Amino acid sequence: MAFRRRNKSYPFFSQEFLIQNHADIVFSLVIVILIGLMFETTAKTAILFIQPQYNVTTLSPEGEVTTYLYGWKDCATILFYFFITIILHAVVQEYLLDKVNRRLHLSKSKNTKFNESGQLCVFHFVSSVWSFYVLLNEGYILHPSSLWENYPHSHLRFQVKFFYLTQLAYWLHALPELYFQKVRKEEIPRQLQYICLYLLHISAAYLLNLTRVGLVLLFLQYLSELGFHIARLLYFTDENHQKMFDLWAVSFVFTRMTTLTLMFLSVGFGLARAENQGLDLEMGNFNTVLIRMIVLLLVCLTQSWLLWKFIRFQLRRWRELRHEQAVRKKAATKQPLRPLKRDSLGNHENGVLKAENGVSPRTKKLKSL
């Protein structure tokens, strides 16, 4: 199974060989893990990589209910889906984005941003639809108080735990992809910033058992980022598409305000009034004043930093538009149109004799006598 066209062969385990064939190498590792399920001696080990661990079955009036806790074995599951996301990344790049790039003929800088937005557009679309489905299925939208009631939310449904594991796997895979995709050095710090922020917030929500409010915030964040990357893709195809950025600006500000409101409502007020105050690692209870203040401070700093970057982006965009308009006005004033002088018969134009079809007649030579 080849994901990249082989225009040139490289020595084994060289840098170019690993970059060109990294998806095929990872695909081979996934096949080895799947083959391990076929044998009884290796099936238990292979299950650690594929299926979420720490399942607990309890009895309820509806019957047996299976929930999941978290532990160190989740690292094996994250590693397996880390490999899966690398393969899916290569599939999207090879069979979708590269074909579009060949038609657009973008520069290297725009090509890098186009690939970034294309990958994130697919991921944000899938994650926003998936998170919205989980929110509806779990009833968090219809009952907002469930975001902080009955804390700690250490017992997770399968779809909630699997969602968080795949989110961690995706953002972890984004780190080596900076090397595999040969991202420019100027772009690496910017991409590292938001990758590390996603990993920090998702890990904090997962480990501190704030998965319910984290799920709502991820849905809002992914929906807002989806609008931005769609706007950027349209801009690369045609630079006249600017209206989508205005729609994204509205959704961005709304997302920031909603995020802060939900965090103060659930963590600042909801958990502060809960009865089970204190630190209990066995029960997964982290409802202390210090931890709540650290969580709120982290979220406030992140949202403030994002708003600051957003304001700088809008000001730079406004200045560029004003500069373009000024240049167009100067160009229009420097080149006034000269009116054409025509006589009533239409045979003279600006004092030059013209034929009826607009072509100057040839001068006739006088015959010598």
C-alpha positions, 0 to 999 in steps of 0.5 A: 500500500503506497501513499506517495509517488516514488519519483526517486529512490533513497537509501534505507533508513535515510532521512528522505526515505523515512519522510517519503515512506513513513505512512507505509512503515506505520501501516506495517506496524498496525498490521502487525498489531492486528495480526496479533489478535489472531493468536491466543498468546498475543491476543491479550497484548494486542487488545491493549492497543485497540480497545479502551481499558479499565472497563467497569460493569455495574447493575442498574434498573435498565440492566448492565451498564459498562463504564470506563476509568482511565489509567496508564494502559490508555497510553497503549491505546493512544499509541495505536490510534496515533498510528491510525491518524498518521495513516489517515493524514497521509490518505487525505494529503495524497488523494485529496490535497495534493490533487487540488494543489496541482491545479491551484499552482500555489507558492511554497508558503501558501502551499504549506498553509493550504495543506494545514487548513485542509487537514484541520478542516477535515479533522474539525468537521469530523470532531465537531459532528462527533462531539455534537452527537455525543452531547446529544446522546449523553443529554448534556445539551438539554441538561446543562446542570449535568456539566457539574452535578455528581462530580467527579465524572470518573466513570465514562461511557465508551463513546466519551472515553474513545473520543478523548483518546482519539483527540489526544492521539490526533494532536500527538501525531501533529508533532512528528507531522511537522517533520514529515511534511517538511513544514517551514521553520517560520511556521513551526513555532506558530503550529507548536503553540496551538498543538501544545495548547490543545494537548494541555487542555484536553489532557487536563479535562481528561485527567481532572474528570472535567470531561463533560464541560471539556466536551462542550468547549471542544465542540464550540472550539472546533466549530469556530476553527472549522469556519476559519479554515474553510475561509482560508481555503476559499481565500487561497482558491480566490482572493476575492472571497473575504466574507467568510472571514467576517462570519468567522470573526463573529463566531470566534468572539462568540466562542470566547465569551461562551467558553469563559461563561461556561467555565465560570458557571461550571467550575467557579460556581457549580463545583464550588457549591458541591458537597464533596470538597477535597482531594481524593485520588482514588475517587478521582476527586480534584474539587479543591479551591487551588485546582479550581483556581488553576483551571480557571486561570489557565482558561482565562489566560488562553482565551485572553491570548487568543483574543489578543492574537485575533485583534492583531489579525483583524488590525493587520487585515484592516490596514492591508485593505486600506493600503490596497484601496489607497493604491488603487485610488492613486493608480486611478488618478494618475492615468486619466482617460484621454477623449478621442476626437472624431469628426462627423464623418468618422474618417479622422481620429486625433487629427490622423486620417483613418479608413472606414475599418479603422486602419490607416490608409497607405500613402500613394506613391506618385508616378514619375513623369 
